[in-house]
Amino acid sequence: MKKEKFLIEYDVLLESLKEFGRIALIAIIPILISQLESGKIDWKIMVIAGAIAVLKAIDKGIHVYGKETNNKSIEKGLVRF
């Protein structure tokens, strides 16, 4: 049985980075504004929002890679729905 190599293609990486940027921007800016109003920044919350953005970017990358390779088992991404 021959294993298929997982090669990261440029467009898959680009789509993942764009998804990370979108989610990070949408999540972190409101959290930061809210915390600046209160005068205290909780970095744990900022790290959690960043981690969620990274997971979403990985999910998008898996989805795009599955679509490009016509692999139905990974086309649904990381969370499978």
Gaussian input, Z-matrix of N, CA and C with variables (Angstrom, degrees):
# hf/3-21g

backbone

0 1
 N
 C     1     B1
 C     2     B2     1     A1
 N     3     B3     2     A2     1     D1
 C     4     B4     3     A3     2     D2
 C     5     B5     4     A4     3     D3
 N     6     B6     5     A5     4     D4
 C     7     B7     6     A6     5     D5
 C     8     B8     7     A7     6     D6
 N     9     B9     8     A8     7     D7
 C    10    B10     9     A9     8     D8
 C    11    B11    10    A10     9     D9
 N    12    B12    11    A11    10    D10
 C    13    B13    12    A12    11    D11
 C    14    B14    13    A13    12    D12
 N    15    B15    14    A14    13    D13
 C    16    B16    15    A15    14    D14
 C    17    B17    16    A16    15    D15
 N    18    B18    17    A17    16    D16
 C    19    B19    18    A18    17    D17
 C    20    B20    19    A19    18    D18
 N    21    B21    20    A20    19    D19
 C    22    B22    21    A21    20    D20
 C    23    B23    22    A22    21    D21
 N    24    B24    23    A23    22    D22
 C    25    B25    24    A24    23    D23
 C    26    B26    25    A25    24    D24
 N    27    B27    26    A26    25    D25
 C    28    B28    27    A27    26    D26
 C    29    B29    28    A28    27    D27
 N    30    B30    29    A29    28    D28
 C    31    B31    30    A30    29    D29
 C    32    B32    31    A31    30    D30
 N    33    B33    32    A32    31    D31
 C    34    B34    33    A33    32    D32
 C    35    B35    34    A34    33    D33
 N    36    B36    35    A35    34    D34
 C    37    B37    36    A36    35    D35
 C    38    B38    37    A37    36    D36
 N    39    B39    38    A38    37    D37
 C    40    B40    39    A39    38    D38
 C    41    B41    40    A40    39    D39
 N    42    B42    41    A41    40    D40
 C    43    B43    42    A42    41    D41
 C    44    B44    43    A43    42    D42
 N    45    B45    44    A44    43    D43
 C    46    B46    45    A45    44    D44
 C    47    B47    46    A46    45    D45
 N    48    B48    47    A47    46    D46
 C    49    B49    48    A48    47    D47
 C    50    B50    49    A49    48    D48
 N    51    B51    50    A50    49    D49
 C    52    B52    51    A51    50    D50
 C    53    B53    52    A52    51    D51
 N    54    B54    53    A53    52    D52
 C    55    B55    54    A54    53    D53
 C    56    B56    55    A55    54    D54
 N    57    B57    56    A56    55    D55
 C    58    B58    57    A57    56    D56
 C    59    B59    58    A58    57    D57
 N    60    B60    59    A59    58    D58
 C    61    B61    60    A60    59    D59
 C    62    B62    61    A61    60    D60
 N    63    B63    62    A62    61    D61
 C    64    B64    63    A63    62    D62
 C    65    B65    64    A64    63    D63
 N    66    B66    65    A65    64    D64
 C    67    B67    66    A66    65    D65
 C    68    B68    67    A67    66    D66
 N    69    B69    68    A68    67    D67
 C    70    B70    69    A69    68    D68
 C    71    B71    70    A70    69    D69
 N    72    B72    71    A71    70    D70
 C    73    B73    72    A72    71    D71
 C    74    B74    73    A73    72    D72
 N    75    B75    74    A74    73    D73
 C    76    B76    75    A75    74    D74
 C    77    B77    76    A76    75    D75
 N    78    B78    77    A77    76    D76
 C    79    B79    78    A78    77    D77
 C    80    B80    79    A79    78    D78
 N    81    B81    80    A80    79    D79
 C    82    B82    81    A81    80    D80
 C    83    B83    82    A82    81    D81
 N    84    B84    83    A83    82    D82
 C    85    B85    84    A84    83    D83
 C    86    B86    85    A85    84    D84
 N    87    B87    86    A86    85    D85
 C    88    B88    87    A87    86    D86
 C    89    B89    88    A88    87    D87
 N    90    B90    89    A89    88    D88
 C    91    B91    90    A90    89    D89
 C    92    B92    91    A91    90    D90
 N    93    B93    92    A92    91    D91
 C    94    B94    93    A93    92    D92
 C    95    B95    94    A94    93    D93
 N    96    B96    95    A95    94    D94
 C    97    B97    96    A96    95    D95
 C    98    B98    97    A97    96    D96
 N    99    B99    98    A98    97    D97
 C   100   B100    99    A99    98    D98
 C   101   B101   100   A100    99    D99
 N   102   B102   101   A101   100   D100
 C   103   B103   102   A102   101   D101
 C   104   B104   103   A103   102   D102
 N   105   B105   104   A104   103   D103
 C   106   B106   105   A105   104   D104
 C   107   B107   106   A106   105   D105
 N   108   B108   107   A107   106   D106
 C   109   B109   108   A108   107   D107
 C   110   B110   109   A109   108   D108
 N   111   B111   110   A110   109   D109
 C   112   B112   111   A111   110   D110
 C   113   B113   112   A112   111   D111
 N   114   B114   113   A113   112   D112
 C   115   B115   114   A114   113   D113
 C   116   B116   115   A115   114   D114
 N   117   B117   116   A116   115   D115
 C   118   B118   117   A117   116   D116
 C   119   B119   118   A118   117   D117
 N   120   B120   119   A119   118   D118
 C   121   B121   120   A120   119   D119
 C   122   B122   121   A121   120   D120
 N   123   B123   122   A122   121   D121
 C   124   B124   123   A123   122   D122
 C   125   B125   124   A124   123   D123
 N   126   B126   125   A125   124   D124
 C   127   B127   126   A126   125   D125
 C   128   B128   127   A127   126   D126
 N   129   B129   128   A128   127   D127
 C   130   B130   129   A129   128   D128
 C   131   B131   130   A130   129   D129
 N   132   B132   131   A131   130   D130
 C   133   B133   132   A132   131   D131
 C   134   B134   133   A133   132   D132
 N   135   B135   134   A134   133   D133
 C   136   B136   135   A135   134   D134
 C   137   B137   136   A136   135   D135
 N   138   B138   137   A137   136   D136
 C   139   B139   138   A138   137   D137
 C   140   B140   139   A139   138   D138
 N   141   B141   140   A140   139   D139
 C   142   B142   141   A141   140   D140
 C   143   B143   142   A142   141   D141
 N   144   B144   143   A143   142   D142
 C   145   B145   144   A144   143   D143
 C   146   B146   145   A145   144   D144
 N   147   B147   146   A146   145   D145
 C   148   B148   147   A147   146   D146
 C   149   B149   148   A148   147   D147
 N   150   B150   149   A149   148   D148
 C   151   B151   150   A150   149   D149
 C   152   B152   151   A151   150   D150
 N   153   B153   152   A152   151   D151
 C   154   B154   153   A153   152   D152
 C   155   B155   154   A154   153   D153
 N   156   B156   155   A155   154   D154
 C   157   B157   156   A156   155   D155
 C   158   B158   157   A157   156   D156
 N   159   B159   158   A158   157   D157
 C   160   B160   159   A159   158   D158
 C   161   B161   160   A160   159   D159
 N   162   B162   161   A161   160   D160
 C   163   B163   162   A162   161   D161
 C   164   B164   163   A163   162   D162
 N   165   B165   164   A164   163   D163
 C   166   B166   165   A165   164   D164
 C   167   B167   166   A166   165   D165
 N   168   B168   167   A167   166   D166
 C   169   B169   168   A168   167   D167
 C   170   B170   169   A169   168   D168
 N   171   B171   170   A170   169   D169
 C   172   B172   171   A171   170   D170
 C   173   B173   172   A172   171   D171
 N   174   B174   173   A173   172   D172
 C   175   B175   174   A174   173   D173
 C   176   B176   175   A175   174   D174
 N   177   B177   176   A176   175   D175
 C   178   B178   177   A177   176   D176
 C   179   B179   178   A178   177   D177
 N   180   B180   179   A179   178   D178
 C   181   B181   180   A180   179   D179
 C   182   B182   181   A181   180   D180
 N   183   B183   182   A182   181   D181
 C   184   B184   183   A183   182   D182
 C   185   B185   184   A184   183   D183
 N   186   B186   185   A185   184   D184
 C   187   B187   186   A186   185   D185
 C   188   B188   187   A187   186   D186
 N   189   B189   188   A188   187   D187
 C   190   B190   189   A189   188   D188
 C   191   B191   190   A190   189   D189
 N   192   B192   191   A191   190   D190
 C   193   B193   192   A192   191   D191
 C   194   B194   193   A193   192   D192
 N   195   B195   194   A194   193   D193
 C   196   B196   195   A195   194   D194
 C   197   B197   196   A196   195   D195
 N   198   B198   197   A197   196   D196
 C   199   B199   198   A198   197   D197
 C   200   B200   199   A199   198   D198
 N   201   B201   200   A200   199   D199
 C   202   B202   201   A201   200   D200
 C   203   B203   202   A202   201   D201
 N   204   B204   203   A203   202   D202
 C   205   B205   204   A204   203   D203
 C   206   B206   205   A205   204   D204
 N   207   B207   206   A206   205   D205
 C   208   B208   207   A207   206   D206
 C   209   B209   208   A208   207   D207
 N   210   B210   209   A209   208   D208
 C   211   B211   210   A210   209   D209
 C   212   B212   211   A211   210   D210
 N   213   B213   212   A212   211   D211
 C   214   B214   213   A213   212   D212
 C   215   B215   214   A214   213   D213
 N   216   B216   215   A215   214   D214
 C   217   B217   216   A216   215   D215
 C   218   B218   217   A217   216   D216
 N   219   B219   218   A218   217   D217
 C   220   B220   219   A219   218   D218
 C   221   B221   220   A220   219   D219
 N   222   B222   221   A221   220   D220
 C   223   B223   222   A222   221   D221
 C   224   B224   223   A223   222   D222
 N   225   B225   224   A224   223   D223
 C   226   B226   225   A225   224   D224
 C   227   B227   226   A226   225   D225
 N   228   B228   227   A227   226   D226
 C   229   B229   228   A228   227   D227
 C   230   B230   229   A229   228   D228
 N   231   B231   230   A230   229   D229
 C   232   B232   231   A231   230   D230
 C   233   B233   232   A232   231   D231
 N   234   B234   233   A233   232   D232
 C   235   B235   234   A234   233   D233
 C   236   B236   235   A235   234   D234
 N   237   B237   236   A236   235   D235
 C   238   B238   237   A237   236   D236
 C   239   B239   238   A238   237   D237
 N   240   B240   239   A239   238   D238
 C   241   B241   240   A240   239   D239
 C   242   B242   241   A241   240   D240

   B1=1.4482
   B2=1.5303
   B3=1.3110
   B4=1.4604
   B5=1.5206
   B6=1.3279
   B7=1.4634
   B8=1.5187
   B9=1.3079
   B10=1.4509
   B11=1.5186
   B12=1.3289
   B13=1.4541
   B14=1.5161
   B15=1.3125
   B16=1.4639
   B17=1.5208
   B18=1.3131
   B19=1.4589
   B20=1.5200
   B21=1.3126
   B22=1.4580
   B23=1.5166
   B24=1.3052
   B25=1.4516
   B26=1.5242
   B27=1.3176
   B28=1.4557
   B29=1.5236
   B30=1.3281
   B31=1.4689
   B32=1.5192
   B33=1.3164
   B34=1.4725
   B35=1.5256
   B36=1.3170
   B37=1.4548
   B38=1.5267
   B39=1.3238
   B40=1.4604
   B41=1.5309
   B42=1.3264
   B43=1.4687
   B44=1.5269
   B45=1.3239
   B46=1.4694
   B47=1.5194
   B48=1.3229
   B49=1.4630
   B50=1.5285
   B51=1.3247
   B52=1.4681
   B53=1.5250
   B54=1.3259
   B55=1.4722
   B56=1.5242
   B57=1.3301
   B58=1.4610
   B59=1.5260
   B60=1.3089
   B61=1.4639
   B62=1.5147
   B63=1.3296
   B64=1.4687
   B65=1.5264
   B66=1.3216
   B67=1.4683
   B68=1.5275
   B69=1.3214
   B70=1.4679
   B71=1.5150
   B72=1.3131
   B73=1.4596
   B74=1.5248
   B75=1.3282
   B76=1.4667
   B77=1.5280
   B78=1.3277
   B79=1.4626
   B80=1.5218
   B81=1.3138
   B82=1.4656
   B83=1.5227
   B84=1.3208
   B85=1.4672
   B86=1.5351
   B87=1.3380
   B88=1.4734
   B89=1.5370
   B90=1.3282
   B91=1.4706
   B92=1.5272
   B93=1.3251
   B94=1.4550
   B95=1.5291
   B96=1.3211
   B97=1.4663
   B98=1.5204
   B99=1.3360
   B100=1.4655
   B101=1.5279
   B102=1.3201
   B103=1.4562
   B104=1.5281
   B105=1.3230
   B106=1.4606
   B107=1.5208
   B108=1.3383
   B109=1.4635
   B110=1.5145
   B111=1.3222
   B112=1.4634
   B113=1.5302
   B114=1.3182
   B115=1.4593
   B116=1.5136
   B117=1.3173
   B118=1.4576
   B119=1.5229
   B120=1.3280
   B121=1.4662
   B122=1.5222
   B123=1.3178
   B124=1.4606
   B125=1.5272
   B126=1.3341
   B127=1.4538
   B128=1.5098
   B129=1.3363
   B130=1.4651
   B131=1.5265
   B132=1.3134
   B133=1.4587
   B134=1.5303
   B135=1.3231
   B136=1.4608
   B137=1.5325
   B138=1.3252
   B139=1.4713
   B140=1.5183
   B141=1.3273
   B142=1.4580
   B143=1.5226
   B144=1.3159
   B145=1.4703
   B146=1.5290
   B147=1.3130
   B148=1.4615
   B149=1.5143
   B150=1.3392
   B151=1.4640
   B152=1.5290
   B153=1.3090
   B154=1.4622
   B155=1.5260
   B156=1.3237
   B157=1.4700
   B158=1.5265
   B159=1.3223
   B160=1.4694
   B161=1.5272
   B162=1.3262
   B163=1.4662
   B164=1.5215
   B165=1.3137
   B166=1.4598
   B167=1.5212
   B168=1.3406
   B169=1.4611
   B170=1.5314
   B171=1.3180
   B172=1.4658
   B173=1.5233
   B174=1.3262
   B175=1.4623
   B176=1.5269
   B177=1.3190
   B178=1.4680
   B179=1.5269
   B180=1.3293
   B181=1.4593
   B182=1.5135
   B183=1.3262
   B184=1.4650
   B185=1.5222
   B186=1.3206
   B187=1.4597
   B188=1.5369
   B189=1.3163
   B190=1.4694
   B191=1.5299
   B192=1.3260
   B193=1.4696
   B194=1.5257
   B195=1.3225
   B196=1.4654
   B197=1.5149
   B198=1.3252
   B199=1.4612
   B200=1.5298
   B201=1.3338
   B202=1.4612
   B203=1.5193
   B204=1.3143
   B205=1.4681
   B206=1.5217
   B207=1.3274
   B208=1.4735
   B209=1.5208
   B210=1.3145
   B211=1.4572
   B212=1.5270
   B213=1.3291
   B214=1.4644
   B215=1.5269
   B216=1.3338
   B217=1.4631
   B218=1.5298
   B219=1.3299
   B220=1.4623
   B221=1.5210
   B222=1.3142
   B223=1.4610
   B224=1.5236
   B225=1.3165
   B226=1.4694
   B227=1.5211
   B228=1.3160
   B229=1.4537
   B230=1.5115
   B231=1.3022
   B232=1.4582
   B233=1.5233
   B234=1.3261
   B235=1.4638
   B236=1.5153
   B237=1.3215
   B238=1.4720
   B239=1.5181
   B240=1.3209
   B241=1.4720
   B242=1.4906
   A1=108.63
   A2=116.12
   A3=121.39
   A4=109.66
   A5=116.13
   A6=121.05
   A7=110.21
   A8=116.25
   A9=121.52
   A10=108.95
   A11=116.91
   A12=120.91
   A13=109.81
   A14=115.56
   A15=121.58
   A16=107.90
   A17=115.53
   A18=120.84
   A19=108.78
   A20=115.93
   A21=120.12
   A22=108.43
   A23=115.08
   A24=120.04
   A25=109.16
   A26=115.34
   A27=121.81
   A28=112.18
   A29=117.44
   A30=119.55
   A31=112.34
   A32=117.63
   A33=120.59
   A34=109.62
   A35=116.17
   A36=120.93
   A37=111.22
   A38=116.62
   A39=121.26
   A40=111.62
   A41=117.28
   A42=120.62
   A43=111.10
   A44=116.88
   A45=120.46
   A46=111.26
   A47=116.54
   A48=119.87
   A49=111.86
   A50=117.44
   A51=120.17
   A52=110.18
   A53=117.03
   A54=120.08
   A55=110.44
   A56=117.07
   A57=120.86
   A58=110.45
   A59=116.48
   A60=120.76
   A61=112.71
   A62=116.26
   A63=120.10
   A64=111.81
   A65=115.54
   A66=119.95
   A67=110.39
   A68=117.01
   A69=119.78
   A70=110.52
   A71=117.09
   A72=121.21
   A73=111.27
   A74=115.73
   A75=120.00
   A76=111.47
   A77=117.95
   A78=120.92
   A79=112.99
   A80=117.25
   A81=119.94
   A82=112.91
   A83=118.46
   A84=119.88
   A85=112.14
   A86=120.40
   A87=118.13
   A88=113.11
   A89=115.82
   A90=118.76
   A91=109.72
   A92=116.27
   A93=120.68
   A94=111.71
   A95=117.51
   A96=120.86
   A97=110.63
   A98=116.16
   A99=120.44
   A100=111.32
   A101=116.60
   A102=119.49
   A103=111.88
   A104=117.37
   A105=119.30
   A106=111.41
   A107=116.71
   A108=119.76
   A109=111.59
   A110=116.16
   A111=119.34
   A112=111.67
   A113=117.33
   A114=120.41
   A115=114.40
   A116=117.77
   A117=120.60
   A118=108.66
   A119=116.66
   A120=121.07
   A121=108.72
   A122=115.39
   A123=121.28
   A124=107.78
   A125=116.68
   A126=121.36
   A127=112.55
   A128=117.39
   A129=119.88
   A130=110.58
   A131=116.18
   A132=120.46
   A133=110.23
   A134=117.00
   A135=120.62
   A136=110.94
   A137=117.25
   A138=121.34
   A139=110.52
   A140=117.67
   A141=121.07
   A142=110.49
   A143=117.77
   A144=120.90
   A145=110.53
   A146=117.46
   A147=121.15
   A148=112.30
   A149=116.25
   A150=120.29
   A151=111.11
   A152=116.74
   A153=120.37
   A154=110.14
   A155=116.77
   A156=120.97
   A157=110.82
   A158=117.82
   A159=121.24
   A160=110.45
   A161=117.41
   A162=120.36
   A163=111.68
   A164=116.85
   A165=120.71
   A166=110.84
   A167=117.78
   A168=121.40
   A169=110.89
   A170=117.22
   A171=120.92
   A172=109.98
   A173=116.22
   A174=121.22
   A175=111.09
   A176=116.62
   A177=121.22
   A178=110.55
   A179=117.22
   A180=120.65
   A181=112.57
   A182=116.92
   A183=121.12
   A184=110.09
   A185=117.03
   A186=121.66
   A187=111.11
   A188=116.99
   A189=120.95
   A190=110.35
   A191=117.04
   A192=120.62
   A193=110.66
   A194=117.21
   A195=120.98
   A196=112.26
   A197=116.77
   A198=120.21
   A199=111.40
   A200=117.11
   A201=120.12
   A202=112.73
   A203=117.13
   A204=120.70
   A205=112.36
   A206=117.42
   A207=122.91
   A208=111.99
   A209=115.69
   A210=122.09
   A211=107.50
   A212=115.99
   A213=121.31
   A214=112.84
   A215=117.71
   A216=119.10
   A217=112.55
   A218=118.54
   A219=119.58
   A220=112.54
   A221=117.50
   A222=120.42
   A223=112.15
   A224=117.90
   A225=120.45
   A226=112.72
   A227=117.33
   A228=120.59
   A229=113.76
   A230=114.87
   A231=122.23
   A232=112.36
   A233=117.12
   A234=120.90
   A235=114.07
   A236=118.34
   A237=125.17
   A238=115.63
   A239=118.07
   A240=118.57
   A241=111.15
   D1=127.39
   D2=-178.36
   D3=-94.55
   D4=129.55
   D5=178.02
   D6=-82.81
   D7=140.53
   D8=177.34
   D9=-84.59
   D10=132.14
   D11=178.78
   D12=-78.91
   D13=142.46
   D14=178.07
   D15=-97.55
   D16=101.32
   D17=178.86
   D18=-104.74
   D19=127.44
   D20=178.47
   D21=-81.00
   D22=121.51
   D23=179.41
   D24=-93.58
   D25=158.45
   D26=-175.78
   D27=-59.03
   D28=-46.12
   D29=-177.12
   D30=-69.40
   D31=-31.49
   D32=175.92
   D33=-65.68
   D34=-45.49
   D35=178.87
   D36=-64.01
   D37=-41.43
   D38=178.96
   D39=-62.88
   D40=-45.02
   D41=178.50
   D42=-63.31
   D43=-38.54
   D44=178.04
   D45=-64.44
   D46=-43.94
   D47=179.51
   D48=-66.52
   D49=-37.15
   D50=177.19
   D51=-65.65
   D52=-40.14
   D53=178.37
   D54=-64.63
   D55=-41.23
   D56=177.12
   D57=-59.75
   D58=-46.10
   D59=179.88
   D60=-61.35
   D61=-43.50
   D62=179.14
   D63=-61.88
   D64=-50.38
   D65=-176.68
   D66=-66.85
   D67=-42.58
   D68=179.59
   D69=-62.12
   D70=-43.22
   D71=-179.82
   D72=-64.68
   D73=-45.60
   D74=-178.53
   D75=-67.62
   D76=-34.18
   D77=-175.33
   D78=-87.88
   D79=-45.30
   D80=-169.69
   D81=-77.48
   D82=-37.36
   D83=-176.97
   D84=-61.87
   D85=-49.44
   D86=178.20
   D87=-62.81
   D88=-36.91
   D89=178.57
   D90=-64.70
   D91=-44.01
   D92=-179.72
   D93=-64.12
   D94=-42.81
   D95=178.29
   D96=-61.16
   D97=-45.47
   D98=179.66
   D99=-61.21
   D100=-41.31
   D101=-177.86
   D102=-74.73
   D103=-32.07
   D104=176.28
   D105=-67.82
   D106=-33.00
   D107=176.35
   D108=-64.53
   D109=-37.03
   D110=179.84
   D111=-80.75
   D112=-13.19
   D113=176.90
   D114=86.77
   D115=8.80
   D116=-178.80
   D117=-142.78
   D118=128.57
   D119=179.47
   D120=-102.36
   D121=123.08
   D122=176.96
   D123=-96.65
   D124=105.18
   D125=-175.23
   D126=-69.35
   D127=-23.10
   D128=177.80
   D129=-62.37
   D130=-42.61
   D131=179.36
   D132=-66.15
   D133=-39.09
   D134=178.45
   D135=-64.25
   D136=-40.77
   D137=178.71
   D138=-66.42
   D139=-39.78
   D140=178.40
   D141=-63.59
   D142=-42.99
   D143=177.53
   D144=-63.50
   D145=-38.62
   D146=176.62
   D147=-65.88
   D148=-39.65
   D149=178.62
   D150=-65.19
   D151=-38.29
   D152=176.89
   D153=-64.19
   D154=-39.54
   D155=177.42
   D156=-63.84
   D157=-39.64
   D158=178.04
   D159=-64.76
   D160=-44.30
   D161=178.93
   D162=-63.04
   D163=-40.00
   D164=177.76
   D165=-65.22
   D166=-37.44
   D167=177.73
   D168=-66.48
   D169=-40.60
   D170=176.31
   D171=-62.52
   D172=-42.76
   D173=178.14
   D174=-59.64
   D175=-44.69
   D176=179.78
   D177=-64.95
   D178=-40.68
   D179=178.48
   D180=-62.83
   D181=-42.65
   D182=177.71
   D183=-63.73
   D184=-41.61
   D185=179.87
   D186=-62.69
   D187=-48.22
   D188=-178.72
   D189=-65.02
   D190=-41.57
   D191=178.19
   D192=-62.54
   D193=-41.27
   D194=178.11
   D195=-63.55
   D196=-39.55
   D197=178.24
   D198=-67.02
   D199=-40.86
   D200=-178.12
   D201=-69.97
   D202=-32.31
   D203=-179.14
   D204=-96.41
   D205=3.07
   D206=-177.79
   D207=55.02
   D208=39.62
   D209=178.30
   D210=-100.26
   D211=100.20
   D212=-175.75
   D213=-65.27
   D214=-25.33
   D215=-176.86
   D216=-72.81
   D217=-26.66
   D218=178.29
   D219=-110.71
   D220=0.21
   D221=-178.48
   D222=-64.96
   D223=-24.96
   D224=-179.94
   D225=-80.25
   D226=-4.61
   D227=175.92
   D228=87.98
   D229=-158.53
   D230=-173.93
   D231=-76.39
   D232=-37.30
   D233=-173.91
   D234=-96.51
   D235=-7.29
   D236=171.62
   D237=64.98
   D238=29.03
   D239=171.67
   D240=-144.66

